[in-house]
Amino acid sequence: SQDIREGGITHEFWKNKYAQILKNEGFDITFEKSIGDGKHVDVVASKNDIRIAIEVETGRSDILTNIKKCLEANFDRIIVVAVNEKIESKVKSLLESNDLHQNPKIILSCARRTI
């Protein structure tokens, strides 16, 4: 189903951008990967025994729920892509207030600085 919500195009763009970066590093990519319980991860990159979850945050979804579902699914790395600086600081404070900011698995990336 095509994601045509407002923000959908931005979301798709960054999903593809990050997937391409990891694909270039030899990872296999799966979009909208089901992790059970009706939950999905935007992008899953896997290589050998390494599994990386990528969640693109435009500010329209429950960021904390997205991070927690990835932690529960035991990914080795969780890349949270904030599409802009405003979302980046929102994610930062959510991680801090939930004591997740020191979790080595979680990487916060600001999309604007990736290009």
C-alpha positions as CSV (number, residue, x, y, z in Angstrom):
1,S,0.0,0.0,0.0
2,Q,1.4,3.3,-1.0
3,D,2.1,5.7,1.8
4,I,0.5,9.0,0.7
5,R,0.0,10.5,4.2
6,E,1.5,13.9,4.6
7,G,5.1,13.2,5.4
8,G,4.9,10.0,3.5
9,I,7.2,11.2,0.8
10,T,9.9,12.4,3.2
11,H,9.6,9.1,5.1
12,E,10.0,7.0,1.9
13,F,12.9,9.1,0.8
14,W,14.9,8.6,4.0
15,K,14.0,4.9,4.2
16,N,15.5,4.4,0.8
17,K,18.5,6.6,1.4
18,Y,19.6,4.8,4.6
19,A,18.8,1.4,3.0
20,Q,21.1,2.3,0.1
21,I,23.9,3.3,2.4
22,L,23.7,-0.1,4.1
23,K,23.2,-2.0,0.9
24,N,26.4,-0.5,-0.4
25,E,28.1,-1.9,2.7
26,G,26.9,-5.4,1.8
27,F,23.8,-5.6,3.9
28,D,20.6,-7.3,2.7
29,I,17.6,-5.0,3.0
30,T,14.0,-5.7,3.8
31,F,11.4,-2.9,3.9
32,E,8.5,-2.9,6.3
33,K,9.7,-6.0,7.9
34,S,7.2,-7.8,10.1
35,I,8.4,-8.6,13.6
36,G,5.2,-10.2,14.8
37,D,2.2,-8.9,16.7
38,G,1.3,-6.8,13.7
39,K,4.4,-4.7,14.2
40,H,6.7,-3.6,11.4
41,V,10.1,-2.0,11.2
42,D,10.7,0.5,8.4
43,V,13.9,-1.1,7.2
44,V,15.9,-4.1,8.4
45,A,19.5,-4.5,7.2
46,S,21.2,-7.9,7.8
47,K,24.6,-9.2,7.1
48,N,26.2,-12.4,8.6
49,D,24.7,-12.3,12.2
50,I,24.2,-8.6,12.4
51,R,20.6,-7.2,12.3
52,I,20.0,-3.5,12.1
53,A,16.6,-1.9,12.4
54,I,16.1,1.5,10.9
55,E,13.1,3.6,12.0
56,V,12.5,6.9,10.2
57,E,10.8,9.4,12.5
58,T,8.9,12.3,10.9
59,G,7.2,13.2,14.2
60,R,3.9,11.6,13.3
61,S,4.4,8.2,15.0
62,D,5.0,7.1,18.6
63,I,8.8,7.3,18.6
64,L,9.2,5.5,21.9
65,T,7.0,2.6,20.9
66,N,9.0,2.2,17.7
67,I,12.3,2.1,19.6
68,K,10.9,-0.3,22.3
69,K,9.5,-2.7,19.7
70,C,13.0,-2.8,18.1
71,L,14.7,-3.4,21.4
72,E,12.2,-6.2,22.2
73,A,12.9,-7.8,18.8
74,N,16.6,-8.0,19.8
75,F,18.2,-6.0,16.9
76,D,21.9,-5.5,17.3
77,R,21.6,-1.9,16.3
78,I,18.6,0.5,16.1
79,I,19.2,3.5,13.9
80,V,16.6,6.2,14.7
81,V,16.5,8.6,11.8
82,A,15.2,12.0,12.7
83,V,14.2,13.8,9.5
84,N,15.1,17.2,11.0
85,E,16.7,18.9,14.0
86,K,13.4,19.4,15.8
87,I,12.6,15.7,15.7
88,E,16.2,15.0,16.6
89,S,15.9,16.9,19.9
90,K,12.5,15.4,20.6
91,V,14.0,11.9,20.2
92,K,17.0,12.9,22.3
93,S,14.9,14.0,25.2
94,L,12.6,10.9,24.9
95,L,15.7,8.7,25.1
96,E,17.0,10.6,28.1
97,S,13.7,10.6,30.0
98,N,13.3,6.9,29.4
99,D,16.9,6.1,30.4
100,L,17.7,4.8,26.9
101,H,20.3,7.4,26.0
102,Q,23.2,5.2,27.1
103,N,22.0,2.1,25.4
104,P,24.8,1.3,22.9
105,K,22.3,-0.3,20.5
106,I,20.5,2.9,19.8
107,I,22.0,5.3,17.3
108,L,20.3,8.6,16.7
109,S,21.0,10.0,13.2
110,C,19.8,13.3,11.9
111,A,18.9,12.9,8.2
112,R,19.8,16.4,7.2
113,R,23.4,15.8,8.2
114,T,23.7,12.5,6.2
115,I,23.4,13.9,2.7
